[in-house]
Amino acid sequence: MRVTEIPLARVKDALTRRYREREDKQLLAWHHQPRIIFKKARGVRLWDVDGREYLDFVSGHINLLLGHNHPELVQALTEQASKLWTHYKYYTTDTTIEFSELLAESLPQGLDVLNFTTTGSEANEVAMRLARGATGRFDFVSVIQGLHGGTFAVEGLTSIGGPRKRGLGPMLMPARANAVLAPYCYRCPINLRFPSCNIACLDVSDEMIERTTTGEVAAIFAETIMGSGGMVVPPEGWLSKLKRLAEKWGALLVLDEVQVSPAKTGSLWCFQQFGAQPDILTLGKAVGGGMSIGAAITSVEISDQAKATGCGIPWGSTFVGEALDAAVAKRQLEILVRDGYAQKAAQLGNYFIKRLGELKERYEVVGDVRGRGMYVGVEIVSDKSTKARNAPLMQRIRYNAIDNGLLVGGSGNVLKIFPALIITEAELDEGVSILEKAIGLALDGHPQGVERFSEGSHP
Ligand SMILES: Cc1ncc(COP(=O)(O)O)c(C=O)c1O
């Protein structure tokens, strides 16, 4: 069923309409309302085919850190494009090796060996192969509300239900348990309060692991900060307790930092703020600087064990480790470190969260503002006392923001905001003003006549 199309409030949209009609004829794709057909971008701004401008608070698809078309990345891309784009994957390239070295150097000891992939889903599948190989076990445990990708094995680890899983039946991986309660202090799953709770959610999770697995757990998967499940920042001590839980079960801890690393949350690697190191780290999205790169990274010991057991390690595929992608990713990582972008993200985050906190003070429907650095969620509720989730209102706010030139994301009742690290405080202020206008419009019932705000398998 198609969503009701309504014209955008701003200026003419003749070309957008024409492209939409063409798209509808053959392109299977997710759509959020209002539908936009982008044409060009620069820095933190995008323009659509009708010339409308958008301030980009979602940084591409959460996969840019230095904004669109950063001049130094364009230079790296064009230099590499004139030398070598692609190659037969039974060999490698100088640029691919140089990027892998830089990545390993920037990580703490114990995360020394990496298997490149093309996506975050594939990185998590490689992590499963590594864990299966290194432990000899089959069971995988993950966090309820977590997301680890959309290929079938990691869709099994994902516990966001609804349209994305519908109809897949037994195609999802059976040997898994979404058994760890989310560290969602705003809505504590066991109705306790931090810190007096002593992170009891993980004691309950321990029991759930006992009851739902064979007791032979290969790995526990978690996002360091949960993205799609609601931008959930774990409380202090949660990650180290999760690590102890994994150790208790003889399982490896896999941290999925596909959405949150590098630099975005205020440290180069997000787990560095939370007091525990994973046995396997998975990356995707922004690590490629907009190019399609993911990685599963682990210790020499784990990789040697996995290689010895024949679980398909090392893993490769046609587009893995492309020189063109590696050239951009390498230059981006150099810039992030050279210019101290992790610290900049932390400073910008403090400012931004304070500004969004003012909206929380002013509006009863802004229930919670949380995040780290340039990775922030705003939870929309009917009122602060009941905390009733108000997903339709969130969708209206998101819609109105976009209609007024601010691109923000959202799922469920949580607005998701991840500006590029090159953004200025003035641009953050500009975004906050548009967001405030969008909240006001939504409270007045705008937009009228839209029943569904998204289309496709992704809510
Ligand atoms: C935490 C997390 N892991 C894995 C993935 C999957 O990455 P990809 O879409 O590149 O396969 C995503 C995608 O949004 C994600 O948010």
The ligand as an ORCA input file, in Angstrom:
! r2SCAN-3c Opt
* xyz 0 1
  C      24.471     -1.381     15.065
  C      24.384     -1.849     13.648
  N      24.982     -2.984     13.290
  C      24.946     -3.435     12.023
  C      24.258     -2.756     11.048
  C      24.219     -3.273      9.640
  O      25.039     -2.525      8.823
  P      24.814     -2.534      7.232
  O      23.549     -1.812      6.959
  O      26.028     -1.838      6.701
  O      24.780     -3.964      6.827
  C      23.603     -1.568     11.366
  C      22.846     -0.822     10.354
  O      22.175      0.133     10.590
  C      23.659     -1.099     12.705
  O      23.040      0.014     13.078
*
